[in-house]
Structure formats: C-alpha cells, structure tokens
Amino acid sequence: MNDVDKLLSAIKILKLNAPLFFRGGIVNQETFNTIEWEVDGSFTTTNPHSELTWTKVKAEMDKL
C-alpha cells in the first residue's frame, strides 16, 4: 500500500465520506495542511473535521 492509499484509508477510518482534494504527497503536518476540504460545494484548506488532525491520521497510517 503506498502513502496516498494509506492517507485515504486513514481518513476514511476516522471520517467516512470526508470530501477532499490534494496534490502531491501528504507526509507531514505542513503538507497535511494543504488538503482542500469540500464544504458547502466549495473547497477550503481550513479543515472542518476536528477528528481529522495530522496526529490522528498519521497514527492510523502507521497501523496500515
């Protein structure tokens, strides 16, 4: 399983159906903050999901 698959799987485990868009790899807090989240039909880099922090997502990724 590659890093992108792990990232998407971890996010799905923590928050099923969280619409998002990203370019490149998400490998740390800085790149995690570049994810664009869909909110009310538009995209924002402000994460609206408190259960999706880099620490929590990374912990799930490490389990995969």
Backbone torsions as a table, in degrees:
resi	resn	phi	psi	omega
1	MET	NA	127.4	180.0
2	ASN	-83.7	173.4	-175.6
3	ASP	-62.0	-37.3	179.1
4	VAL	-65.0	-44.9	178.0
5	ASP	-61.8	-41.1	178.3
6	LYS	-63.4	-43.6	179.2
7	LEU	-60.0	-50.4	-178.5
8	LEU	-64.8	-39.0	177.6
9	SER	-64.8	-43.6	179.6
10	ALA	-62.6	-43.4	178.4
11	ILE	-63.8	-41.5	179.5
12	LYS	-63.5	-37.3	177.8
13	ILE	-63.3	-43.0	-175.9
14	LEU	-81.2	-32.6	-176.7
15	LYS	-153.2	92.8	180.0
16	LEU	-61.6	136.2	176.0
17	ASN	64.8	38.9	173.7
18	ALA	-89.4	103.5	-177.8
19	PRO	-66.4	130.9	-178.5
20	LEU	-151.3	166.2	178.4
21	PHE	-145.2	136.1	174.8
22	PHE	-150.8	158.3	177.3
23	ARG	-118.6	141.8	176.7
24	GLY	75.8	-162.8	-177.6
25	GLY	-95.0	148.3	175.8
26	ILE	-111.0	102.2	-172.3
27	VAL	-122.3	-6.5	-179.6
28	ASN	-159.9	-180.0	-178.6
29	GLN	-56.8	-42.9	-177.7
30	GLU	-61.3	-47.6	-179.6
31	THR	-74.0	-30.5	175.6
32	PHE	-60.2	-36.3	-179.5
33	ASN	-71.2	-4.7	177.2
34	THR	-93.0	-5.2	176.9
35	ILE	-61.3	137.4	176.1
36	GLU	-102.2	122.6	-178.0
37	TRP	-100.9	136.3	178.0
38	GLU	-82.3	125.7	178.6
39	VAL	-136.2	118.4	177.7
40	ASP	52.8	42.2	174.9
41	GLY	84.1	-1.1	175.5
42	SER	-129.4	168.7	-176.7
43	PHE	-108.7	144.1	179.2
44	THR	-143.1	149.9	174.6
45	THR	-87.0	-1.5	173.8
46	THR	-80.9	113.3	-176.7
47	ASN	-70.1	116.5	-179.0
48	PRO	-86.1	0.3	-174.2
49	HIS	-111.0	101.7	-177.0
50	SER	-62.9	-24.1	179.6
51	GLU	-79.2	-5.8	-179.9
52	LEU	-110.3	77.9	173.7
53	THR	-101.4	160.4	178.4
54	TRP	-58.0	-41.9	-178.2
55	THR	-59.9	-45.5	-179.6
56	LYS	-69.8	-42.1	179.5
57	VAL	-65.1	-43.7	179.9
58	LYS	-63.1	-39.6	178.1
59	ALA	-61.4	-42.0	177.2
60	GLU	-67.5	-39.7	178.8
61	MET	-60.8	-40.3	-178.8
62	ASP	-66.5	-25.4	178.1
63	LYS	-76.1	-22.4	-176.0
64	LEU	-81.4	NA	NA
